[in-house]
């Protein structure tokens, strides 16, 4: 079908191009950077800073945390959860605005 052939960039723009999805991704990035900065200090309570980005990107991040590993697993889990949630947020925002889906 000629109308169904879309590039990867077009598909990503459709998934994550909504302002609410982009704002959510920005908040997730800010929380993750804050968690890394807070845990780099010598504060004893900073070890729980990584919980905030995980909770902000749940439930997808909780699935990713089931994998064994340390820092790479944490980053993978937060990125996975943020992308899944942003796609859902973008879909919900488009549906609530009444945008036609293809």
KOLMILUM-102834 format. One line per field, with one value per residue: residue in three letters; x, y, z of N, C-alpha, C, CB in turn. Coordinates in steps of 0.05 Angstrom, whole numbers, plus 32768, in hexadecimal, padded with zeros to 4 digits. Glycine has a CB too. Layout:
<recs>
aa = ala;...
n_u = X;...
n_v = Y;...
n_w = Z;...
ca_u = X;...
ca_v = Y;...
ca_w = Z;...
c_u = X;...
c_v = Y;...
c_w = Z;...
cb_u = X;...
cb_v = Y;...
cb_w = Z;...
</recs>
This chain:
<recs>
aa = unk;unk;unk;unk;unk;unk;unk;unk;unk;unk;unk;unk;unk;unk;unk;unk;unk;unk;unk;unk;unk;unk;unk;unk;unk;unk;unk;unk;unk;unk;unk;unk;unk;unk;unk;unk;unk;unk;unk;unk;unk;unk;unk;unk;unk;unk;unk;unk;unk;unk;unk;unk;unk;unk;unk;unk;unk;unk;unk;unk;unk;unk;unk;unk;unk;unk;unk;unk;unk;unk;unk;unk;unk;unk;unk;unk;unk;unk;unk;unk;unk;unk;unk;unk;unk;unk;unk;unk;unk;unk;unk;unk;unk;unk;unk;unk;unk;unk;unk;unk;unk;unk
n_u = 8011;800D;8006;8015;804B;8079;80AF;80E1;80EB;80BC;8098;80AC;80A5;806E;8062;807C;8076;8052;8043;803A;8050;8086;8091;808C;80B7;80E1;80DD;80E9;811E;8136;812D;814B;817F;8184;8182;81B2;81D7;81CB;81D7;820D;8224;823B;8214;81EE;81B9;81B2;81B3;8182;816F;8169;8138;810F;810F;8102;80D0;80B4;80B3;8098;8067;808A;80C1;80C8;80C3;80F1;8117;8119;8140;8183;81BB;81DE;81E9;81E1;81B2;818E;818D;8179;8147;812D;812D;810F;80DD;80D0;80CB;80A1;8077;8074;8063;8030;8019;801B;7FF9;7FC8;7FC0;7FBA;7F8B;7F66;7F65;7F4C;7F65;7F6E;7F7F;7FAD
n_v = 7FE9;802B;8058;8047;8044;805C;8082;8075;80A2;80C0;809F;80A1;80D7;80DA;80B9;80D2;8109;812A;8161;8158;8125;8130;8154;8133;810F;8133;8140;810E;8108;8132;8122;80F3;8106;8126;80FD;80E2;810B;8116;80E5;80E3;8102;8107;80FC;80D6;80C8;80CA;809C;8089;80A8;8096;807D;80A0;80AE;807B;8070;8099;8088;8059;8028;800E;8013;7FF3;7FC0;7FBE;7FC1;7F8E;7F72;7F58;7F7D;7FBC;7FFE;8004;7FE7;8005;8035;8022;800F;803E;805C;803A;8038;806F;8079;8056;8069;809E;8096;8081;80AE;80D4;80BB;80BB;80F2;8102;80E6;80FD;8130;8127;811A;80FF;80BC;8093
n_w = 8000;7FEE;8010;8042;804A;8072;808C;80BF;80DD;80D6;80EF;8124;812F;812D;8159;8186;817F;8198;81C3;81F9;8200;81F4;821D;8249;823F;8244;827B;8291;8280;829C;82D1;82D2;82C8;82F5;831C;8312;831D;8353;836B;8363;838A;83CF;83F2;841F;8418;83E2;83C6;83BB;8392;835E;835E;8353;831A;8307;831D;8304;82D0;82D2;82BE;829B;82A6;82D1;82BD;829E;82C6;82D9;82C0;82C7;82E1;82E6;82E4;82AA;82A3;82C2;82A5;8274;8285;8296;8267;8245;8261;825F;8228;8219;823A;8227;81F2;81FC;8217;81ED;81C8;81E5;81EB;81B5;81A9;81CD;81BA;818B;815C;811C;8110;80EB
ca_u = 8000;801F;8003;801E;8068;8083;80CA;80E4;80E9;80A0;808B;80B4;8098;8052;8060;8087;8075;803F;8050;8039;8064;80A0;8095;8091;80D2;80F3;80DD;80F7;813B;813E;812D;8162;8198;8185;8189;81CF;81E5;81C7;81E5;822A;822D;8242;81FD;81E6;819E;81B2;81B2;8166;8167;8161;811D;80FD;810A;80F6;80B3;80A8;80B0;808A;806F;809E;80DC;80C8;80C8;810D;8128;811A;8158;819A;81CE;81E0;81E3;81D5;8196;817F;8188;8167;812C;8121;8128;80F9;80C5;80C9;80C1;8086;8063;8071;8052;8014;8010;8016;7FE0;7FB1;7FBD;7FAE;7F6F;7F56;7F61;7F3B;7F75;7F69;7F96;7FAF
ca_v = 8000;8042;806B;803B;8043;8073;807F;8072;80BD;80C7;808F;80AB;80F1;80D4;80AE;80E3;8124;813A;8172;814B;810F;813C;8160;811C;8106;8147;813D;80F5;810D;8143;8112;80E0;8116;812D;80E6;80DD;8121;8112;80CD;80E7;8110;80F6;80FB;80BA;80C3;80CC;8082;8084;80BB;8087;8073;80B4;80AA;8061;8073;80AB;8079;803F;800C;8004;8011;7FDC;7FA9;7FC0;7FBC;7F71;7F68;7F5B;7F91;7FD4;8018;8002;7FDD;801B;8048;8014;800E;8059;8063;8029;8042;808A;8077;8049;807C;80B5;808D;8080;80C9;80E0;80AE;80C5;810F;8103;80DC;8110;8147;811E;8118;80E6;80A9;8086
ca_w = 8000;7FEC;8026;805B;804C;8081;8096;80DC;80E9;80D6;8104;813E;8132;8134;8175;819B;8177;81A7;81D6;8213;8201;81F5;8238;825B;823B;8250;8298;8297;827C;82B2;82E9;82D0;82CC;8312;832C;830F;832B;8370;8375;8361;83A2;83E6;8404;8424;840E;83C5;83B9;83B2;837E;8346;8360;8348;82FD;8303;8323;82F0;82B7;82D7;82C4;8289;82B2;82E4;82AC;8297;82DE;82DE;82B4;82D9;82D9;82F7;82D7;828F;82A7;82CC;828F;8261;8291;8296;824B;823C;826D;8255;820C;8219;8245;8215;81DC;8206;821B;81D3;81BD;81F4;81E4;819A;81AA;81DB;81A8;8175;8144;810D;810F;80D2
c_u = 8012;801D;800E;803C;8072;809F;80CA;80E1;80CC;8091;8092;80A7;807A;804F;8067;8085;8062;804D;804F;804D;8080;80A6;809A;80AD;80E6;80F4;80EC;8115;8145;8140;8145;817C;819A;818D;81A7;81DF;81E3;81D6;8203;8235;8233;822B;81F4;81CA;819C;81B0;8196;815D;815E;8144;8109;80F9;80FD;80D8;80A6;80A4;80A3;8071;8084;80B9;80DE;80CD;80E6;8120;812A;8133;8170;81AD;81CD;81D7;81D7;81B8;8184;8178;8175;814A;811E;811B;8110;80DE;80BC;80BE;80A5;8071;805F;8060;8035;8009;800A;7FFD;7FC7;7FAC;7FB0;7F91;7F5D;7F51;7F50;7F4B;7F70;7F82;7F95;7FB2
c_v = 8019;8056;8060;803C;805D;806D;807D;808D;80C6;80B8;8099;80C6;80ED;80CA;80C3;8101;8136;814A;8166;8134;811A;8148;8149;8112;8119;8145;8124;80F9;811E;8133;80FE;80EF;811E;8115;80DF;80F2;811D;80FA;80CF;80F5;80FC;80F4;80DE;80B4;80C4;80B1;807B;8097;80AD;807D;8086;80B0;808F;8063;8085;809D;805E;803E;8000;8000;7FFA;7FC2;7FA8;7FBA;7F9E;7F64;7F6A;7F70;7FA9;7FEC;8015;7FF8;7FF4;802E;803B;8014;8029;8061;8053;8033;805D;8089;806A;805C;8094;80AE;808B;809C;80D7;80D5;80B9;80E2;8112;80FB;80F0;812A;8140;811C;80FE;80D5;809B;8068
c_w = 8000;8003;8041;805F;8059;808B;80B4;80E9;80EA;80EC;8120;8143;8139;8151;818A;8194;8186;81BD;81F2;8216;8203;8211;824C;8258;8246;826E;82A0;8294;8294;82CC;82E9;82D4;82E9;8323;832A;831E;834A;837B;8373;837A;83B8;83FA;8407;8419;83F0;83B8;83B0;839D;8364;8347;8352;832A;82F7;8308;830E;82D5;82BA;82C6;82B1;8294;82C5;82D5;82A5;82AE;82E5;82D3;82C8;82CF;82EC;82E9;82BB;8291;82B0;82B5;827A;826C;8290;8279;8240;8247;8263;8239;820A;8223;8233;81FD;81E4;820B;8201;81C6;81CB;81ED;81C9;819B;81B8;81CB;8190;815B;8136;810C;80F4;80D6
cb_u = 7FED;8019;7FE6;8015;8074;8070;80DC;80FF;80FA;8094;8093;80D2;809B;8046;8073;80A3;806E;8029;8042;801D;8061;80A3;807C;807C;80D7;80EA;80C0;80EE;8140;812B;8113;8161;8198;8169;8179;81D7;81DA;81AA;81DC;8231;8219;825B;81E6;81E7;818B;81CB;81BC;8154;817F;8174;8115;8107;8124;8102;80B0;80BA;80CB;8084;8057;809F;80E3;80AE;80B6;8114;811E;8101;815F;81A9;81CA;81FC;81FC;81E5;8195;818E;81A3;8170;812D;8134;8141;80FD;80C8;80E2;80D5;8086;806D;808C;805B;8013;8026;802D;7FE2;7FB6;7FD8;7FBE;7F6E;7F63;7F7C;7F24;7F93;7F60;7F94;7FC6
cb_v = 8000;8051;8072;801F;8040;807B;8096;8066;80D1;80C1;8071;80AE;8102;80BF;8097;80DC;8125;8128;818E;8141;80FE;8151;8170;8106;8102;8163;813B;80DF;811C;815B;8102;80D2;812F;8138;80CE;80DD;813C;8110;80B5;80F7;8124;8101;810D;80B4;80D8;80DB;806C;8086;80CE;8070;806F;80D0;80AB;804B;807F;80C3;8076;803B;7FFB;8015;802B;7FDA;7FA9;7FDA;7FCB;7F63;7F76;7F40;7F9A;7FD7;8029;7FEE;7FC6;802A;804F;7FF8;8004;806D;805E;800C;8043;809B;8067;802F;8084;80BF;8072;806F;80D9;80DB;8090;80C2;811E;80F2;80C2;8118;8151;8130;811C;80ED;8095;8090
cb_w = 8018;7FD3;802A;805C;802F;8098;808D;80E3;80D8;80BB;8102;813F;8118;8120;8177;81A1;815A;81B3;81D7;8219;81E7;81DF;8240;8256;821D;8248;82A2;8284;8262;82B5;82EC;82B5;82BA;831A;8322;82F2;8323;8376;8366;8349;83AB;83F3;83F8;8442;8419;83BC;83CC;83CA;8378;8342;837E;834E;82EF;8315;833F;82EC;82AA;82F5;82C3;8271;82C0;82F4;8293;828B;82F5;82D3;829A;82DB;82BD;8301;82D6;827E;82BA;82E2;8281;825C;82AD;82A3;8239;8244;828B;8257;81FB;8229;8261;820C;81D1;8220;822B;81C1;81C0;8212;81E6;8187;81B8;81F6;819E;8172;814B;80F0;8126;80C1
</recs>
